[in-house]
Amino acid sequence: MDITISGATRRSPRPIAAWILGILSLAHGLAAFVFVAGGRTPANELEGFVMGTSASVLMVGAVLSYGLARLRAELRSAMPPR
């Protein structure tokens, strides 16, 4: 009698974190625009600058997250099955 164990199907990882970070970056970018465009005081302009900076940091995180997910998928497909 032969016993076989079926392995889990391999699917490429989905870059969900990239989507979440991208949406957060968009929200921060819009808020930064509102603060800077409608800013009546230097404090509002500073808030807009900080929000814009956080939006750019979030976008860099989204790009890196997407790239790492794609790299992981490529490495998984290149490895021979066990």
mmCIF file of the N, C-alpha and C atoms, coordinates in Angstrom:
data_MODEL
# 
_entry.id   MODEL 
# 
loop_
_atom_site.group_PDB 
_atom_site.id 
_atom_site.type_symbol 
_atom_site.label_atom_id 
_atom_site.label_alt_id 
_atom_site.label_comp_id 
_atom_site.label_asym_id 
_atom_site.label_entity_id 
_atom_site.label_seq_id 
_atom_site.pdbx_PDB_ins_code 
_atom_site.Cartn_x 
_atom_site.Cartn_y 
_atom_site.Cartn_z 
_atom_site.occupancy 
_atom_site.B_iso_or_equiv 
_atom_site.pdbx_formal_charge 
_atom_site.auth_seq_id 
_atom_site.auth_comp_id 
_atom_site.auth_asym_id 
_atom_site.auth_atom_id 
_atom_site.pdbx_PDB_model_num 
ATOM 1   N N  . MET A 1 1  ? 0.846  -1.160 0.000  1.00 0.00 ? 1  MET A N  1 
ATOM 2   C CA . MET A 1 1  ? 0.000  0.000  0.000  1.00 0.00 ? 1  MET A CA 1 
ATOM 3   C C  . MET A 1 1  ? 0.897  1.230  0.000  1.00 0.00 ? 1  MET A C  1 
ATOM 4   N N  . ASP A 1 2  ? 0.543  2.171  -0.841 1.00 0.00 ? 2  ASP A N  1 
ATOM 5   C CA . ASP A 1 2  ? 1.339  3.395  -0.984 1.00 0.00 ? 2  ASP A CA 1 
ATOM 6   C C  . ASP A 1 2  ? 0.586  4.569  -0.357 1.00 0.00 ? 2  ASP A C  1 
ATOM 7   N N  . ILE A 1 3  ? 1.270  5.295  0.492  1.00 0.00 ? 3  ILE A N  1 
ATOM 8   C CA . ILE A 1 3  ? 0.663  6.456  1.134  1.00 0.00 ? 3  ILE A CA 1 
ATOM 9   C C  . ILE A 1 3  ? 1.239  7.709  0.497  1.00 0.00 ? 3  ILE A C  1 
ATOM 10  N N  . THR A 1 4  ? 0.362  8.556  0.017  1.00 0.00 ? 4  THR A N  1 
ATOM 11  C CA . THR A 1 4  ? 0.817  9.819  -0.567 1.00 0.00 ? 4  THR A CA 1 
ATOM 12  C C  . THR A 1 4  ? 0.150  10.971 0.167  1.00 0.00 ? 4  THR A C  1 
ATOM 13  N N  . ILE A 1 5  ? 0.887  12.016 0.308  1.00 0.00 ? 5  ILE A N  1 
ATOM 14  C CA . ILE A 1 5  ? 0.365  13.218 0.948  1.00 0.00 ? 5  ILE A CA 1 
ATOM 15  C C  . ILE A 1 5  ? 0.352  14.318 -0.098 1.00 0.00 ? 5  ILE A C  1 
ATOM 16  N N  . SER A 1 6  ? -0.805 14.825 -0.339 1.00 0.00 ? 6  SER A N  1 
ATOM 17  C CA . SER A 1 6  ? -0.884 15.900 -1.328 1.00 0.00 ? 6  SER A CA 1 
ATOM 18  C C  . SER A 1 6  ? -0.448 17.197 -0.660 1.00 0.00 ? 6  SER A C  1 
ATOM 19  N N  . GLY A 1 7  ? 0.465  17.881 -1.308 1.00 0.00 ? 7  GLY A N  1 
ATOM 20  C CA . GLY A 1 7  ? 0.953  19.144 -0.764 1.00 0.00 ? 7  GLY A CA 1 
ATOM 21  C C  . GLY A 1 7  ? -0.033 20.271 -1.017 1.00 0.00 ? 7  GLY A C  1 
ATOM 22  N N  . ALA A 1 8  ? 0.156  21.320 -0.292 1.00 0.00 ? 8  ALA A N  1 
ATOM 23  C CA . ALA A 1 8  ? -0.708 22.487 -0.482 1.00 0.00 ? 8  ALA A CA 1 
ATOM 24  C C  . ALA A 1 8  ? -0.414 23.116 -1.836 1.00 0.00 ? 8  ALA A C  1 
ATOM 25  N N  . THR A 1 9  ? -1.434 23.588 -2.439 1.00 0.00 ? 9  THR A N  1 
ATOM 26  C CA . THR A 1 9  ? -1.232 24.212 -3.744 1.00 0.00 ? 9  THR A CA 1 
ATOM 27  C C  . THR A 1 9  ? -0.422 25.497 -3.570 1.00 0.00 ? 9  THR A C  1 
ATOM 28  N N  . ARG A 1 10 ? 0.486  25.706 -4.476 1.00 0.00 ? 10 ARG A N  1 
ATOM 29  C CA . ARG A 1 10 ? 1.317  26.902 -4.411 1.00 0.00 ? 10 ARG A CA 1 
ATOM 30  C C  . ARG A 1 10 ? 0.673  28.005 -5.225 1.00 0.00 ? 10 ARG A C  1 
ATOM 31  N N  . ARG A 1 11 ? 0.415  29.101 -4.565 1.00 0.00 ? 11 ARG A N  1 
ATOM 32  C CA . ARG A 1 11 ? -0.104 30.260 -5.272 1.00 0.00 ? 11 ARG A CA 1 
ATOM 33  C C  . ARG A 1 11 ? 0.789  31.431 -4.934 1.00 0.00 ? 11 ARG A C  1 
ATOM 34  N N  . SER A 1 12 ? 0.831  32.355 -5.815 1.00 0.00 ? 12 SER A N  1 
ATOM 35  C CA . SER A 1 12 ? 1.710  33.492 -5.590 1.00 0.00 ? 12 SER A CA 1 
ATOM 36  C C  . SER A 1 12 ? 1.157  34.364 -4.470 1.00 0.00 ? 12 SER A C  1 
ATOM 37  N N  . PRO A 1 13 ? 2.044  34.925 -3.654 1.00 0.00 ? 13 PRO A N  1 
ATOM 38  C CA . PRO A 1 13 ? 1.560  35.771 -2.563 1.00 0.00 ? 13 PRO A CA 1 
ATOM 39  C C  . PRO A 1 13 ? 0.940  37.053 -3.104 1.00 0.00 ? 13 PRO A C  1 
ATOM 40  N N  . ARG A 1 14 ? -0.114 37.471 -2.451 1.00 0.00 ? 14 ARG A N  1 
ATOM 41  C CA . ARG A 1 14 ? -0.788 38.697 -2.867 1.00 0.00 ? 14 ARG A CA 1 
ATOM 42  C C  . ARG A 1 14 ? -0.247 39.868 -2.055 1.00 0.00 ? 14 ARG A C  1 
ATOM 43  N N  . PRO A 1 15 ? 0.127  40.930 -2.717 1.00 0.00 ? 15 PRO A N  1 
ATOM 44  C CA . PRO A 1 15 ? 0.695  42.085 -2.001 1.00 0.00 ? 15 PRO A CA 1 
ATOM 45  C C  . PRO A 1 15 ? -0.399 42.957 -1.381 1.00 0.00 ? 15 PRO A C  1 
ATOM 46  N N  . ILE A 1 16 ? -1.083 42.432 -0.364 1.00 0.00 ? 16 ILE A N  1 
ATOM 47  C CA . ILE A 1 16 ? -2.171 43.171 0.272  1.00 0.00 ? 16 ILE A CA 1 
ATOM 48  C C  . ILE A 1 16 ? -1.631 44.393 1.006  1.00 0.00 ? 16 ILE A C  1 
ATOM 49  N N  . ALA A 1 17 ? -0.469 44.253 1.624  1.00 0.00 ? 17 ALA A N  1 
ATOM 50  C CA . ALA A 1 17 ? 0.113  45.384 2.357  1.00 0.00 ? 17 ALA A CA 1 
ATOM 51  C C  . ALA A 1 17 ? 0.397  46.550 1.422  1.00 0.00 ? 17 ALA A C  1 
ATOM 52  N N  . ALA A 1 18 ? 0.773  46.253 0.192  1.00 0.00 ? 18 ALA A N  1 
ATOM 53  C CA . ALA A 1 18 ? 1.049  47.320 -0.775 1.00 0.00 ? 18 ALA A CA 1 
ATOM 54  C C  . ALA A 1 18 ? -0.221 48.119 -1.061 1.00 0.00 ? 18 ALA A C  1 
ATOM 55  N N  . TRP A 1 19 ? -1.353 47.437 -1.177 1.00 0.00 ? 19 TRP A N  1 
ATOM 56  C CA . TRP A 1 19 ? -2.613 48.138 -1.422 1.00 0.00 ? 19 TRP A CA 1 
ATOM 57  C C  . TRP A 1 19 ? -2.998 48.995 -0.231 1.00 0.00 ? 19 TRP A C  1 
ATOM 58  N N  . ILE A 1 20 ? -2.838 48.450 0.969  1.00 0.00 ? 20 ILE A N  1 
ATOM 59  C CA . ILE A 1 20 ? -3.199 49.203 2.179  1.00 0.00 ? 20 ILE A CA 1 
ATOM 60  C C  . ILE A 1 20 ? -2.311 50.428 2.322  1.00 0.00 ? 20 ILE A C  1 
ATOM 61  N N  . LEU A 1 21 ? -1.008 50.250 2.135  1.00 0.00 ? 21 LEU A N  1 
ATOM 62  C CA . LEU A 1 21 ? -0.087 51.384 2.245  1.00 0.00 ? 21 LEU A CA 1 
ATOM 63  C C  . LEU A 1 21 ? -0.338 52.412 1.153  1.00 0.00 ? 21 LEU A C  1 
ATOM 64  N N  . GLY A 1 22 ? -0.687 51.959 -0.034 1.00 0.00 ? 22 GLY A N  1 
ATOM 65  C CA . GLY A 1 22 ? -0.994 52.883 -1.117 1.00 0.00 ? 22 GLY A CA 1 
ATOM 66  C C  . GLY A 1 22 ? -2.228 53.725 -0.830 1.00 0.00 ? 22 GLY A C  1 
ATOM 67  N N  . ILE A 1 23 ? -3.248 53.102 -0.272 1.00 0.00 ? 23 ILE A N  1 
ATOM 68  C CA . ILE A 1 23 ? -4.476 53.842 0.073  1.00 0.00 ? 23 ILE A CA 1 
ATOM 69  C C  . ILE A 1 23 ? -4.201 54.834 1.194  1.00 0.00 ? 23 ILE A C  1 
ATOM 70  N N  . LEU A 1 24 ? -3.431 54.415 2.199  1.00 0.00 ? 24 LEU A N  1 
ATOM 71  C CA . LEU A 1 24 ? -3.065 55.339 3.276  1.00 0.00 ? 24 LEU A CA 1 
ATOM 72  C C  . LEU A 1 24 ? -2.225 56.504 2.753  1.00 0.00 ? 24 LEU A C  1 
ATOM 73  N N  . SER A 1 25 ? -1.339 56.208 1.816  1.00 0.00 ? 25 SER A N  1 
ATOM 74  C CA . SER A 1 25 ? -0.524 57.261 1.220  1.00 0.00 ? 25 SER A CA 1 
ATOM 75  C C  . SER A 1 25 ? -1.394 58.253 0.464  1.00 0.00 ? 25 SER A C  1 
ATOM 76  N N  . LEU A 1 26 ? -2.378 57.758 -0.258 1.00 0.00 ? 26 LEU A N  1 
ATOM 77  C CA . LEU A 1 26 ? -3.300 58.634 -0.973 1.00 0.00 ? 26 LEU A CA 1 
ATOM 78  C C  . LEU A 1 26 ? -4.070 59.523 -0.004 1.00 0.00 ? 26 LEU A C  1 
ATOM 79  N N  . ALA A 1 27 ? -4.545 58.937 1.087  1.00 0.00 ? 27 ALA A N  1 
ATOM 80  C CA . ALA A 1 27 ? -5.295 59.716 2.082  1.00 0.00 ? 27 ALA A CA 1 
ATOM 81  C C  . ALA A 1 27 ? -4.407 60.793 2.709  1.00 0.00 ? 27 ALA A C  1 
ATOM 82  N N  . HIS A 1 28 ? -3.178 60.440 3.025  1.00 0.00 ? 28 HIS A N  1 
ATOM 83  C CA . HIS A 1 28 ? -2.263 61.423 3.609  1.00 0.00 ? 28 HIS A CA 1 
ATOM 84  C C  . HIS A 1 28 ? -1.911 62.518 2.600  1.00 0.00 ? 28 HIS A C  1 
ATOM 85  N N  . GLY A 1 29 ? -1.748 62.128 1.354  1.00 0.00 ? 29 GLY A N  1 
ATOM 86  C CA . GLY A 1 29 ? -1.454 63.123 0.321  1.00 0.00 ? 29 GLY A CA 1 
ATOM 87  C C  . GLY A 1 29 ? -2.593 64.112 0.129  1.00 0.00 ? 29 GLY A C  1 
ATOM 88  N N  . LEU A 1 30 ? -3.823 63.606 0.119  1.00 0.00 ? 30 LEU A N  1 
ATOM 89  C CA . LEU A 1 30 ? -4.978 64.495 -0.001 1.00 0.00 ? 30 LEU A CA 1 
ATOM 90  C C  . LEU A 1 30 ? -5.103 65.417 1.213  1.00 0.00 ? 30 LEU A C  1 
ATOM 91  N N  . ALA A 1 31 ? -4.872 64.870 2.403  1.00 0.00 ? 31 ALA A N  1 
ATOM 92  C CA . ALA A 1 31 ? -4.928 65.695 3.606  1.00 0.00 ? 31 ALA A CA 1 
ATOM 93  C C  . ALA A 1 31 ? -3.831 66.757 3.586  1.00 0.00 ? 31 ALA A C  1 
ATOM 94  N N  . ALA A 1 32 ? -2.653 66.390 3.108  1.00 0.00 ? 32 ALA A N  1 
ATOM 95  C CA . ALA A 1 32 ? -1.562 67.365 3.022  1.00 0.00 ? 32 ALA A CA 1 
ATOM 96  C C  . ALA A 1 32 ? -1.926 68.488 2.063  1.00 0.00 ? 32 ALA A C  1 
ATOM 97  N N  . PHE A 1 33 ? -2.549 68.129 0.933  1.00 0.00 ? 33 PHE A N  1 
ATOM 98  C CA . PHE A 1 33 ? -2.961 69.148 -0.030 1.00 0.00 ? 33 PHE A CA 1 
ATOM 99  C C  . PHE A 1 33 ? -3.983 70.093 0.580  1.00 0.00 ? 33 PHE A C  1 
ATOM 100 N N  . VAL A 1 34 ? -4.939 69.535 1.321  1.00 0.00 ? 34 VAL A N  1 
ATOM 101 C CA . VAL A 1 34 ? -5.971 70.365 1.958  1.00 0.00 ? 34 VAL A CA 1 
ATOM 102 C C  . VAL A 1 34 ? -5.342 71.298 2.982  1.00 0.00 ? 34 VAL A C  1 
ATOM 103 N N  . PHE A 1 35 ? -4.421 70.783 3.782  1.00 0.00 ? 35 PHE A N  1 
ATOM 104 C CA . PHE A 1 35 ? -3.782 71.619 4.796  1.00 0.00 ? 35 PHE A CA 1 
ATOM 105 C C  . PHE A 1 35 ? -2.953 72.737 4.172  1.00 0.00 ? 35 PHE A C  1 
ATOM 106 N N  . VAL A 1 36 ? -2.213 72.408 3.103  1.00 0.00 ? 36 VAL A N  1 
ATOM 107 C CA . VAL A 1 36 ? -1.350 73.421 2.494  1.00 0.00 ? 36 VAL A CA 1 
ATOM 108 C C  . VAL A 1 36 ? -2.166 74.420 1.686  1.00 0.00 ? 36 VAL A C  1 
ATOM 109 N N  . ALA A 1 37 ? -3.123 73.933 0.893  1.00 0.00 ? 37 ALA A N  1 
ATOM 110 C CA . ALA A 1 37 ? -3.906 74.831 0.047  1.00 0.00 ? 37 ALA A CA 1 
ATOM 111 C C  . ALA A 1 37 ? -4.842 75.715 0.871  1.00 0.00 ? 37 ALA A C  1 
ATOM 112 N N  . GLY A 1 38 ? -5.396 75.172 1.923  1.00 0.00 ? 38 GLY A N  1 
ATOM 113 C CA . GLY A 1 38 ? -6.333 75.947 2.728  1.00 0.00 ? 38 GLY A CA 1 
ATOM 114 C C  . GLY A 1 38 ? -5.715 76.492 3.994  1.00 0.00 ? 38 GLY A C  1 
ATOM 115 N N  . GLY A 1 39 ? -4.399 76.351 4.103  1.00 0.00 ? 39 GLY A N  1 
ATOM 116 C CA . GLY A 1 39 ? -3.731 76.774 5.326  1.00 0.00 ? 39 GLY A CA 1 
ATOM 117 C C  . GLY A 1 39 ? -3.705 78.282 5.489  1.00 0.00 ? 39 GLY A C  1 
ATOM 118 N N  . ARG A 1 40 ? -4.197 78.739 6.589  1.00 0.00 ? 40 ARG A N  1 
ATOM 119 C CA . ARG A 1 40 ? -4.211 80.170 6.876  1.00 0.00 ? 40 ARG A CA 1 
ATOM 120 C C  . ARG A 1 40 ? -3.077 80.549 7.821  1.00 0.00 ? 40 ARG A C  1 
ATOM 121 N N  . THR A 1 41 ? -2.535 79.568 8.504  1.00 0.00 ? 41 THR A N  1 
ATOM 122 C CA . THR A 1 41 ? -1.468 79.840 9.461  1.00 0.00 ? 41 THR A CA 1 
ATOM 123 C C  . THR A 1 41 ? -0.247 78.997 9.124  1.00 0.00 ? 41 THR A C  1 
ATOM 124 N N  . PRO A 1 42 ? 0.916  79.386 9.610  1.00 0.00 ? 42 PRO A N  1 
ATOM 125 C CA . PRO A 1 42 ? 2.108  78.549 9.399  1.00 0.00 ? 42 PRO A CA 1 
ATOM 126 C C  . PRO A 1 42 ? 1.971  77.156 10.019 1.00 0.00 ? 42 PRO A C  1 
ATOM 127 N N  . ALA A 1 43 ? 1.169  77.024 11.065 1.00 0.00 ? 43 ALA A N  1 
ATOM 128 C CA . ALA A 1 43 ? 0.967  75.704 11.669 1.00 0.00 ? 43 ALA A CA 1 
ATOM 129 C C  . ALA A 1 43 ? 0.248  74.769 10.699 1.00 0.00 ? 43 ALA A C  1 
ATOM 130 N N  . ASN A 1 44 ? -0.712 75.295 9.963  1.00 0.00 ? 44 ASN A N  1 
ATOM 131 C CA . ASN A 1 44 ? -1.418 74.464 8.964  1.00 0.00 ? 44 ASN A CA 1 
ATOM 132 C C  . ASN A 1 44 ? -0.463 74.047 7.852  1.00 0.00 ? 44 ASN A C  1 
ATOM 133 N N  . GLU A 1 45 ? 0.407  74.960 7.435  1.00 0.00 ? 45 GLU A N  1 
ATOM 134 C CA . GLU A 1 45 ? 1.374  74.621 6.397  1.00 0.00 ? 45 GLU A CA 1 
ATOM 135 C C  . GLU A 1 45 ? 2.368  73.578 6.900  1.00 0.00 ? 45 GLU A C  1 
ATOM 136 N N  . LEU A 1 46 ? 2.742  73.682 8.162  1.00 0.00 ? 46 LEU A N  1 
ATOM 137 C CA . LEU A 1 46 ? 3.631  72.673 8.751  1.00 0.00 ? 46 LEU A CA 1 
ATOM 138 C C  . LEU A 1 46 ? 2.930  71.325 8.825  1.00 0.00 ? 46 LEU A C  1 
ATOM 139 N N  . GLU A 1 47 ? 1.658  71.328 9.182  1.00 0.00 ? 47 GLU A N  1 
ATOM 140 C CA . GLU A 1 47 ? 0.878  70.085 9.188  1.00 0.00 ? 47 GLU A CA 1 
ATOM 141 C C  . GLU A 1 47 ? 0.846  69.460 7.796  1.00 0.00 ? 47 GLU A C  1 
ATOM 142 N N  . GLY A 1 48 ? 0.642  70.294 6.788  1.00 0.00 ? 48 GLY A N  1 
ATOM 143 C CA . GLY A 1 48 ? 0.637  69.798 5.416  1.00 0.00 ? 48 GLY A CA 1 
ATOM 144 C C  . GLY A 1 48 ? 1.975  69.210 5.019  1.00 0.00 ? 48 GLY A C  1 
ATOM 145 N N  . PHE A 1 49 ? 3.057  69.845 5.452  1.00 0.00 ? 49 PHE A N  1 
ATOM 146 C CA . PHE A 1 49 ? 4.394  69.325 5.142  1.00 0.00 ? 49 PHE A CA 1 
ATOM 147 C C  . PHE A 1 49 ? 4.609  67.970 5.804  1.00 0.00 ? 49 PHE A C  1 
ATOM 148 N N  . VAL A 1 50 ? 4.204  67.851 7.066  1.00 0.00 ? 50 VAL A N  1 
ATOM 149 C CA . VAL A 1 50 ? 4.371  66.584 7.783  1.00 0.00 ? 50 VAL A CA 1 
ATOM 150 C C  . VAL A 1 50 ? 3.505  65.497 7.150  1.00 0.00 ? 50 VAL A C  1 
ATOM 151 N N  . MET A 1 51 ? 2.277  65.840 6.792  1.00 0.00 ? 51 MET A N  1 
ATOM 152 C CA . MET A 1 51 ? 1.400  64.856 6.146  1.00 0.00 ? 51 MET A CA 1 
ATOM 153 C C  . MET A 1 51 ? 1.955  64.440 4.778  1.00 0.00 ? 51 MET A C  1 
ATOM 154 N N  . GLY A 1 52 ? 2.503  65.397 4.035  1.00 0.00 ? 52 GLY A N  1 
ATOM 155 C CA . GLY A 1 52 ? 3.102  65.067 2.745  1.00 0.00 ? 52 GLY A CA 1 
ATOM 156 C C  . GLY A 1 52 ? 4.308  64.160 2.898  1.00 0.00 ? 52 GLY A C  1 
ATOM 157 N N  . THR A 1 53 ? 5.103  64.426 3.928  1.00 0.00 ? 53 THR A N  1 
ATOM 158 C CA . THR A 1 53 ? 6.259  63.570 4.183  1.00 0.00 ? 53 THR A CA 1 
ATOM 159 C C  . THR A 1 53 ? 5.820  62.162 4.560  1.00 0.00 ? 53 THR A C  1 
ATOM 160 N N  . SER A 1 54 ? 4.810  62.051 5.409  1.00 0.00 ? 54 SER A N  1 
ATOM 161 C CA . SER A 1 54 ? 4.330  60.717 5.776  1.00 0.00 ? 54 SER A CA 1 
ATOM 162 C C  . SER A 1 54 ? 3.704  60.013 4.570  1.00 0.00 ? 54 SER A C  1 
ATOM 163 N N  . ALA A 1 55 ? 3.070  60.775 3.663  1.00 0.00 ? 55 ALA A N  1 
ATOM 164 C CA . ALA A 1 55 ? 2.506  60.169 2.451  1.00 0.00 ? 55 ALA A CA 1 
ATOM 165 C C  . ALA A 1 55 ? 3.610  59.582 1.580  1.00 0.00 ? 55 ALA A C  1 
ATOM 166 N N  . SER A 1 56 ? 4.722  60.290 1.469  1.00 0.00 ? 56 SER A N  1 
ATOM 167 C CA . SER A 1 56 ? 5.816  59.771 0.646  1.00 0.00 ? 56 SER A CA 1 
ATOM 168 C C  . SER A 1 56 ? 6.458  58.548 1.301  1.00 0.00 ? 56 SER A C  1 
ATOM 169 N N  . VAL A 1 57 ? 6.568  58.547 2.621  1.00 0.00 ? 57 VAL A N  1 
ATOM 170 C CA . VAL A 1 57 ? 7.123  57.383 3.309  1.00 0.00 ? 57 VAL A CA 1 
ATOM 171 C C  . VAL A 1 57 ? 6.203  56.174 3.138  1.00 0.00 ? 57 VAL A C  1 
ATOM 172 N N  . LEU A 1 58 ? 4.900  56.391 3.236  1.00 0.00 ? 58 LEU A N  1 
ATOM 173 C CA . LEU A 1 58 ? 3.954  55.297 3.028  1.00 0.00 ? 58 LEU A CA 1 
ATOM 174 C C  . LEU A 1 58 ? 4.025  54.768 1.600  1.00 0.00 ? 58 LEU A C  1 
ATOM 175 N N  . MET A 1 59 ? 4.209  55.649 0.627  1.00 0.00 ? 59 MET A N  1 
ATOM 176 C CA . MET A 1 59 ? 4.301  55.195 -0.766 1.00 0.00 ? 59 MET A CA 1 
ATOM 177 C C  . MET A 1 59 ? 5.567  54.374 -0.995 1.00 0.00 ? 59 MET A C  1 
ATOM 178 N N  . VAL A 1 60 ? 6.660  54.783 -0.395 1.00 0.00 ? 60 VAL A N  1 
ATOM 179 C CA . VAL A 1 60 ? 7.896  53.993 -0.498 1.00 0.00 ? 60 VAL A CA 1 
ATOM 180 C C  . VAL A 1 60 ? 7.677  52.613 0.125  1.00 0.00 ? 60 VAL A C  1 
ATOM 181 N N  . GLY A 1 61 ? 6.983  52.564 1.261  1.00 0.00 ? 61 GLY A N  1 
ATOM 182 C CA . GLY A 1 61 ? 6.666  51.275 1.878  1.00 0.00 ? 61 GLY A CA 1 
ATOM 183 C C  . GLY A 1 61 ? 5.796  50.415 0.987  1.00 0.00 ? 61 GLY A C  1 
ATOM 184 N N  . ALA A 1 62 ? 4.848  51.033 0.292  1.00 0.00 ? 62 ALA A N  1 
ATOM 185 C CA . ALA A 1 62 ? 3.981  50.275 -0.620 1.00 0.00 ? 62 ALA A CA 1 
ATOM 186 C C  . ALA A 1 62 ? 4.777  49.693 -1.776 1.00 0.00 ? 62 ALA A C  1 
ATOM 187 N N  . VAL A 1 63 ? 5.669  50.483 -2.332 1.00 0.00 ? 63 VAL A N  1 
ATOM 188 C CA . VAL A 1 63 ? 6.483  50.005 -3.457 1.00 0.00 ? 63 VAL A CA 1 
ATOM 189 C C  . VAL A 1 63 ? 7.407  48.876 -3.007 1.00 0.00 ? 63 VAL A C  1 
ATOM 190 N N  . LEU A 1 64 ? 8.042  49.041 -1.848 1.00 0.00 ? 64 LEU A N  1 
ATOM 191 C CA . LEU A 1 64 ? 8.916  47.978 -1.340 1.00 0.00 ? 64 LEU A CA 1 
ATOM 192 C C  . LEU A 1 64 ? 8.131  46.718 -1.010 1.00 0.00 ? 64 LEU A C  1 
ATOM 193 N N  . SER A 1 65 ? 6.956  46.863 -0.436 1.00 0.00 ? 65 SER A N  1 
ATOM 194 C CA . SER A 1 65 ? 6.139  45.707 -0.110 1.00 0.00 ? 65 SER A CA 1 
ATOM 195 C C  . SER A 1 65 ? 5.732  44.947 -1.368 1.00 0.00 ? 65 SER A C  1 
ATOM 196 N N  . TYR A 1 66 ? 5.330  45.681 -2.399 1.00 0.00 ? 66 TYR A N  1 
ATOM 197 C CA . TYR A 1 66 ? 4.947  45.039 -3.648 1.00 0.00 ? 66 TYR A CA 1 
ATOM 198 C C  . TYR A 1 66 ? 6.152  44.337 -4.285 1.00 0.00 ? 66 TYR A C  1 
ATOM 199 N N  . GLY A 1 67 ? 7.292  45.008 -4.270 1.00 0.00 ? 67 GLY A N  1 
ATOM 200 C CA . GLY A 1 67 ? 8.497  44.414 -4.850 1.00 0.00 ? 67 GLY A CA 1 
ATOM 201 C C  . GLY A 1 67 ? 8.928  43.158 -4.115 1.00 0.00 ? 67 GLY A C  1 
ATOM 202 N N  . LEU A 1 68 ? 8.853  43.173 -2.791 1.00 0.00 ? 68 LEU A N  1 
ATOM 203 C CA . LEU A 1 68 ? 9.236  41.991 -2.028 1.00 0.00 ? 68 LEU A CA 1 
ATOM 204 C C  . LEU A 1 68 ? 8.266  40.840 -2.248 1.00 0.00 ? 68 LEU A C  1 
ATOM 205 N N  . ALA A 1 69 ? 6.989  41.135 -2.387 1.00 0.00 ? 69 ALA A N  1 
ATOM 206 C CA . ALA A 1 69 ? 6.018  40.076 -2.666 1.00 0.00 ? 69 ALA A CA 1 
ATOM 207 C C  . ALA A 1 69 ? 6.268  39.462 -4.034 1.00 0.00 ? 69 ALA A C  1 
ATOM 208 N N  . ARG A 1 70 ? 6.582  40.288 -5.012 1.00 0.00 ? 70 ARG A N  1 
ATOM 209 C CA . ARG A 1 70 ? 6.881  39.764 -6.351 1.00 0.00 ? 70 ARG A CA 1 
ATOM 210 C C  . ARG A 1 70 ? 8.182  38.952 -6.346 1.00 0.00 ? 70 ARG A C  1 
ATOM 211 N N  . LEU A 1 71 ? 9.192  39.436 -5.622 1.00 0.00 ? 71 LEU A N  1 
ATOM 212 C CA . LEU A 1 71 ? 10.457 38.713 -5.528 1.00 0.00 ? 71 LEU A CA 1 
ATOM 213 C C  . LEU A 1 71 ? 10.250 37.356 -4.872 1.00 0.00 ? 71 LEU A C  1 
ATOM 214 N N  . ARG A 1 72 ? 9.442  37.323 -3.821 1.00 0.00 ? 72 ARG A N  1 
ATOM 215 C CA . ARG A 1 72 ? 9.151  36.056 -3.151 1.00 0.00 ? 72 ARG A CA 1 
ATOM 216 C C  . ARG A 1 72 ? 8.441  35.090 -4.100 1.00 0.00 ? 72 ARG A C  1 
ATOM 217 N N  . ALA A 1 73 ? 7.518  35.610 -4.886 1.00 0.00 ? 73 ALA A N  1 
ATOM 218 C CA . ALA A 1 73 ? 6.812  34.753 -5.844 1.00 0.00 ? 73 ALA A CA 1 
ATOM 219 C C  . ALA A 1 73 ? 7.766  34.205 -6.896 1.00 0.00 ? 73 ALA A C  1 
ATOM 220 N N  . GLU A 1 74 ? 8.683  35.038 -7.372 1.00 0.00 ? 74 GLU A N  1 
ATOM 221 C CA . GLU A 1 74 ? 9.643  34.579 -8.370 1.00 0.00 ? 74 GLU A CA 1 
ATOM 222 C C  . GLU A 1 74 ? 10.591 33.532 -7.795 1.00 0.00 ? 74 GLU A C  1 
ATOM 223 N N  . LEU A 1 75 ? 11.026 33.749 -6.565 1.00 0.00 ? 75 LEU A N  1 
ATOM 224 C CA . LEU A 1 75 ? 11.931 32.774 -5.941 1.00 0.00 ? 75 LEU A CA 1 
ATOM 225 C C  . LEU A 1 75 ? 11.222 31.459 -5.670 1.00 0.00 ? 75 LEU A C  1 
ATOM 226 N N  . ARG A 1 76 ? 9.960  31.523 -5.291 1.00 0.00 ? 76 ARG A N  1 
ATOM 227 C CA . ARG A 1 76 ? 9.205  30.294 -5.061 1.00 0.00 ? 76 ARG A CA 1 
ATOM 228 C C  . ARG A 1 76 ? 9.016  29.494 -6.333 1.00 0.00 ? 76 ARG A C  1 
ATOM 229 N N  . SER A 1 77 ? 8.759  30.187 -7.435 1.00 0.00 ? 77 SER A N  1 
ATOM 230 C CA . SER A 1 77 ? 8.536  29.472 -8.690 1.00 0.00 ? 77 SER A CA 1 
ATOM 231 C C  . SER A 1 77 ? 9.841  28.937 -9.264 1.00 0.00 ? 77 SER A C  1 
ATOM 232 N N  . ALA A 1 78 ? 10.962 29.529 -8.894 1.00 0.00 ? 78 ALA A N  1 
ATOM 233 C CA . ALA A 1 78 ? 12.247 29.070 -9.420 1.00 0.00 ? 78 ALA A CA 1 
ATOM 234 C C  . ALA A 1 78 ? 12.785 27.862 -8.656 1.00 0.00 ? 78 ALA A C  1 
ATOM 235 N N  . MET A 1 79 ? 12.342 27.681 -7.421 1.00 0.00 ? 79 MET A N  1 
ATOM 236 C CA . MET A 1 79 ? 12.828 26.558 -6.618 1.00 0.00 ? 79 MET A CA 1 
ATOM 237 C C  . MET A 1 79 ? 12.159 25.262 -7.056 1.00 0.00 ? 79 MET A C  1 
ATOM 238 N N  . PRO A 1 80 ? 12.920 24.180 -7.083 1.00 0.00 ? 80 PRO A N  1 
ATOM 239 C CA . PRO A 1 80 ? 12.301 22.900 -7.437 1.00 0.00 ? 80 PRO A CA 1 
ATOM 240 C C  . PRO A 1 80 ? 11.385 22.426 -6.315 1.00 0.00 ? 80 PRO A C  1 
ATOM 241 N N  . PRO A 1 81 ? 10.303 21.718 -6.646 1.00 0.00 ? 81 PRO A N  1 
ATOM 242 C CA . PRO A 1 81 ? 9.397  21.230 -5.600 1.00 0.00 ? 81 PRO A CA 1 
ATOM 243 C C  . PRO A 1 81 ? 10.078 20.165 -4.757 1.00 0.00 ? 81 PRO A C  1 
ATOM 244 N N  . ARG A 1 82 ? 9.677  20.073 -3.513 1.00 0.00 ? 82 ARG A N  1 
ATOM 245 C CA . ARG A 1 82 ? 10.290 19.086 -2.601 1.00 0.00 ? 82 ARG A CA 1 
ATOM 246 C C  . ARG A 1 82 ? 9.714  17.724 -2.788 1.00 0.00 ? 82 ARG A C  1 
# 
